[in-house]
Amino acid sequence: MFSWLAALFAWMGIQPAHLIAGLFGGLISALVEKEGTVWEKMAIGFAGGLSAAYLTPLVALLFVAASPAMMNAGAFCLGLFGMSLCKGLIGIGKIYAHNPGKLREDIRAFVLKVMSKDKNQP
């Protein structure tokens, strides 16, 4: 019955469990949010769901969370903070759009910091 939906998710690279966990995280975030219209709260849930759907595999790799339960917990957290994460990334993009030279300076400073670390330090 829902095979077309599963095929669509597979085509888009989305695991349904991550999307559902993220949507629930986004729903909780929208319920806690005091301000905003109904449409803005729906956007919070939607952004949380999409953030979780696409970022959960990356977070799982970073934190070595191999079990499905840990991945779903991560997806829920990404859904909960998904809209804030999106706002933050857009804010960073706006800063660099107004001052493109700053991006080059920041990347250079980061690379120099990483390269100059003592190899014996953890």
Secondary structure, DSSP 8 states (H G I E B T S, - for coil): --HHHHHHHHHHT--HHHHHHHHHHHHHHHHH--SS-HHHHHHHHHHHHHHHHHHHHHHHHHHT--SHHHHHHHHHHHHHHHHHHHHHHHHHHHHHHH-HHHHHHHHHHHHHHHHTS-TT--
